[in-house]
């Protein structure tokens, strides 16, 4: 078997929830380049349509479908639209997520006074809406065909918690644990469930923490670079190979319940 066929996603239908973001969008483009028909899913119509157009311009098949990850009815409506337009969903990427300022400890803050409302919002976005609910909605039809690949997006902070982003780290740890649970439950039904844990990839939500307004490294950004063996941040396109590998039923046919870390060595470094 040649490498091209090993990683080919021809005749596969992929949904990328959170595909309107920088990292989710890069994942959507990677799937399209590998031959999948891609539904870019999220709430930002402008970004979603731009990403779908990029996929088409590069020779793939892409559409934008509006959906709210925290709303079951919205997800079911989006799923039904994808199935009518493109066919049954074979690949689900759960890339929706993020943090809330109120759930982040600033220097001098007391954890005892951390907003639990903000904490709940972070868990809802990353665990419930960003992972569990779409697995239920899209997994329901995958189970009917005994086939599918689900890739959840966790974080290396879910392995070893980062300072300050306590709720985000805890939520991503829950995503990793849930991925292992669902992989065990659905393996006999032909569905593989894995996750990736990206390290530091500059995007809209974390750029101000990593860089100063003049483009120089912020103190936190400098700390991260100094702790990363590859001495740089990641680029969104560097997630492509991992996504295509885990999505391919041929390339990763015996891989399930795995958390693939993509962090330039950050999580392997102590002192």
Order of alpha helices (4+ residues) and beta strands (2+ residues): alpha-beta-alpha-beta-alpha-beta-alpha-beta-alpha-alpha-beta-alpha-beta-alpha-alpha-alpha-beta
